[in-house]
Amino acid sequence: MLAIIGGSGLTQLANLAVERREVVRTPYGEPSGPLTFGRLCSQPAIFIARHGYGHTIPPHEVNYCANLWALKQAGATCIVSIASVGSIRADLNPGAIIIPHQIIDYTWGRKSTFHEGGNTPVVHIDFTQPYDSELRLVLLEAAREAGQAVVDGSVYAATPGPRLETAAEINRLERDGADIVGMTGMPEAALARELELPYAAITVVANHAAGRGDSKLSIQFARLEDILRESMEQVRRIIEMICIEGK
C-alpha cells in the first residue's frame, strides 16, 4: 500500500477519497497527526501531513520515528515523500519538480535510528543510494504519463531549520555538490531504509536559495504560496498516475 508524506504546501491530499482517519500510538511517541486512509484511483493509500494538518510542527520537531513506524504498522509497503525545497543550481527555477537521487545530511540533534538504547544490537544499513531506485523509476514514469515535466536527479542537502540558510551557507552547500536544499529529507529517508520500506521523494522548488536569483538579497516569501499551490496540483496529478498504473 502506498503511503504519502505531505510537506509544506501539501497538508491534505484533495484527490484522496477518504475512508477513515486513525490515531496511531507508537513506541516512539505521537506521529504528526492521525493517519488518513483512503483510495487514489481505486487503489488503497495512506496519507500523513509531516508538519501536522494545521502546519504547526517545524522541521526540527517532527517526530520522524513515530511517523515512519506508524505508516509501517498501518500496512504501508512504500513511501513517497513530498517536500518543498530551495534551489541552489541556477537552472532549477521556482515551480520545478525534481525527483532527487542523493542526500547530504547536515542535520543534528534529531533521533535518527530505531536501533538504540538498552540492549538493542548495533545495526548498520547500506545507504549508498538513499532513494529506492525502482520507486524513483515509478515516479518518473508516473510523471511522464501525467504529461508533467520533472527533473531526474539532484543532490538534496538536508539542513536543520527552521531558519533558512545564509548566502555563505548556500555557497558551501554548492561546493559540497548539493543542488537543492530542504529541512525534512533526513532522517526520514534513513528511517524508511531501516524499516525496509522503499522510499523516494518528489520535491518542488519554492524559491531560489539565499544569495541566488531573486533571493540574492532576501527570500521573497510573498511568492512562495502561489508557487506551491500551482506546483502541488501538478504533484497530485503525478501521484494519481502512480495509482492508475497499479504501483
C-alpha positions in Angstrom: 0.0 0.0 0.0 1.3 3.4 -1.0 2.0 5.9 1.8 2.4 9.6 1.1 4.0 12.0 3.5 2.9 15.6 2.7 5.2 18.5 3.3 4.8 22.3 3.1 2.1 23.1 0.6 0.5 19.6 0.8 -1.1 19.3 4.2 -4.0 17.4 2.7 -4.5 15.3 -0.4 -7.6 16.6 -2.1 -7.8 13.7 -4.6 -7.7 11.0 -1.9 -11.2 9.5 -1.4 -11.1 9.4 2.4 -12.4 6.3 4.2 -11.3 6.9 7.7 -8.8 8.6 10.0 -6.9 6.8 12.7 -4.9 8.0 15.6 -1.9 5.7 16.0 0.2 5.2 19.1 3.8 4.2 18.7 6.8 3.2 20.9 8.4 6.5 19.7 5.7 8.9 20.7 3.0 10.7 18.8 3.1 11.0 15.0 2.4 14.3 13.4 -1.3 13.6 13.3 -3.8 10.9 12.5 -3.2 8.7 9.5 -5.8 9.3 6.7 -6.8 6.1 4.9 -8.5 6.2 1.5 -8.3 5.4 -2.1 -6.5 7.1 -5.0 -7.9 6.0 -8.3 -9.4 2.9 -6.6 -6.0 2.0 -5.1 -5.6 2.0 -1.2 -3.3 4.7 0.2 -2.3 6.3 3.5 -1.6 10.0 4.0 0.1 11.9 6.8 0.9 15.6 6.9 4.5 15.8 8.1 4.1 19.2 9.8 0.6 18.4 11.1 -2.7 19.1 9.4 -2.5 22.7 10.6 1.2 23.0 9.6 2.2 23.7 13.2 5.2 21.4 13.6 8.6 22.8 12.5 11.1 20.6 10.7 13.3 20.1 13.8 10.4 19.0 15.9 8.8 16.5 13.5 8.7 13.0 15.2 10.1 11.2 12.2 10.5 7.9 14.0 6.8 7.9 15.1 5.6 8.9 11.6 7.6 6.1 9.8 6.7 3.5 12.4 3.0 4.4 12.2 3.0 4.0 8.4 4.8 0.7 8.6 2.4 -0.7 11.2 -0.6 0.5 9.2 0.4 -1.6 6.2 2.5 0.8 4.1 4.7 -1.1 1.6 6.4 2.0 0.0 6.6 5.7 0.8 6.5 8.8 -1.4 7.7 11.9 0.3 6.5 15.3 -0.9 8.7 18.3 0.1 9.3 21.9 -0.8 12.9 22.9 -1.4 15.1 25.9 -2.3 17.1 25.8 -5.5 20.9 26.1 -5.4 21.5 25.2 -9.0 21.0 28.0 -11.4 18.8 26.1 -13.9 16.3 24.9 -11.2 13.7 27.7 -11.0 10.8 28.1 -8.7 8.0 25.7 -9.7 10.4 23.0 -10.9 9.5 19.4 -9.8 12.5 17.2 -9.0 13.0 13.5 -8.2 16.2 13.6 -6.2 18.7 10.8 -6.2 21.2 11.6 -3.4 21.3 13.3 0.0 23.9 15.2 2.1 22.8 15.3 5.7 23.7 18.5 7.7 21.0 18.0 10.4 21.9 17.4 14.0 20.1 16.6 17.3 17.4 14.6 15.6 16.6 11.0 16.6 17.9 9.2 13.5 17.6 5.5 14.2 15.3 2.9 15.6 18.3 0.9 16.8 19.5 2.5 20.0 19.0 2.2 23.8 19.0 -0.6 26.2 20.4 -3.9 24.8 19.5 -3.1 21.2 22.1 -4.6 18.9 24.1 -2.2 16.7 22.5 -2.2 13.2 24.2 -0.6 10.1 22.2 0.0 6.9 23.5 0.4 3.4 22.7 4.0 2.4 24.8 4.3 -0.7 21.6 5.0 -2.7 19.3 6.7 -0.2 16.3 6.7 -2.5 14.9 3.4 -3.8 15.8 3.1 -7.4 12.7 1.2 -8.5 10.4 3.6 -6.8 12.2 6.6 -8.4 11.5 5.0 -11.8 7.9 4.6 -10.9 7.7 8.3 -10.1 9.4 9.3 -13.3 7.1 7.1 -15.3 4.0 8.5 -13.5 5.2 12.0 -14.3 5.6 11.0 -18.0 2.1 9.5 -18.0 0.7 12.7 -16.4 2.4 14.8 -19.0 4.4 16.6 -16.3 8.0 17.7 -16.8 10.2 16.7 -13.9 14.0 16.8 -13.3 15.5 13.3 -13.0 18.1 13.5 -10.2 19.6 16.1 -7.9 21.5 16.1 -4.6 19.3 17.2 -1.7 21.0 19.0 1.2 19.1 18.4 4.5 19.6 21.3 6.9 18.3 21.7 10.5 15.9 24.6 10.1 13.7 26.1 11.0 15.5 29.2 9.8 16.6 29.4 6.2 20.3 29.4 5.3 22.7 32.3 4.9 24.1 33.0 1.4 27.5 31.8 2.6 26.0 28.5 3.8 24.4 28.0 0.4 27.8 28.7 -1.3 29.2 25.9 1.0 26.4 23.5 0.1 27.1 24.1 -3.6 30.8 23.4 -3.1 29.8 20.2 -1.4 27.8 19.2 -4.5 24.2 20.0 -3.4 21.6 21.1 -6.0 18.6 21.7 -3.7 18.1 22.4 0.0 15.4 21.4 2.4 14.8 20.6 6.1 13.0 17.3 6.2 14.8 14.8 4.0 16.7 13.4 6.9 16.4 11.3 9.0 13.2 10.3 7.2 14.9 8.5 4.3 17.2 6.6 6.6 14.4 5.5 9.0 12.5 4.2 6.0 15.5 2.2 5.0 15.8 0.7 8.5 12.2 -0.4 8.2 12.9 -1.8 4.8 10.3 0.5 3.2 11.1 1.6 -0.4 11.3 5.4 -0.2 11.5 8.2 -2.8 10.8 11.9 -2.9 9.1 14.4 -5.1 10.4 17.9 -4.4 9.1 21.2 -5.5 11.3 24.3 -5.8 9.5 27.0 -3.8 12.3 29.6 -4.1 15.8 30.4 -5.1 18.1 29.6 -2.2 19.7 32.5 -0.3 22.0 34.6 -2.4 20.7 33.1 -5.7 18.3 34.5 -8.4 15.6 36.8 -6.9 16.8 35.7 -3.4 20.1 37.5 -3.9 19.4 40.0 -1.1 16.5 38.2 0.7 13.9 35.4 0.3 10.8 36.6 -1.5 8.2 35.0 0.8 5.3 36.7 -0.8 5.7 34.5 -3.9 6.0 31.1 -2.2 2.3 30.3 -1.5 1.3 30.9 -5.2 4.2 28.8 -6.5 3.5 25.9 -4.1 -0.2 26.0 -4.8 0.3 25.6 -8.6 3.1 23.1 -8.3 1.3 20.9 -5.8 -1.6 20.5 -8.2 0.9 19.0 -10.7 2.3 16.8 -7.9 -1.2 15.5 -7.2 -1.6 14.5 -10.9 1.7 12.6 -10.7 0.5 10.7 -7.6 -2.7 9.8 -9.3 -0.8 8.2 -12.1 1.1 6.0 -9.7 -2.2 4.5 -8.6 -3.6 4.2 -12.1 -0.5 2.2 -13.0 -1.2 0.0 -10.0 2.2 0.7 -8.5 
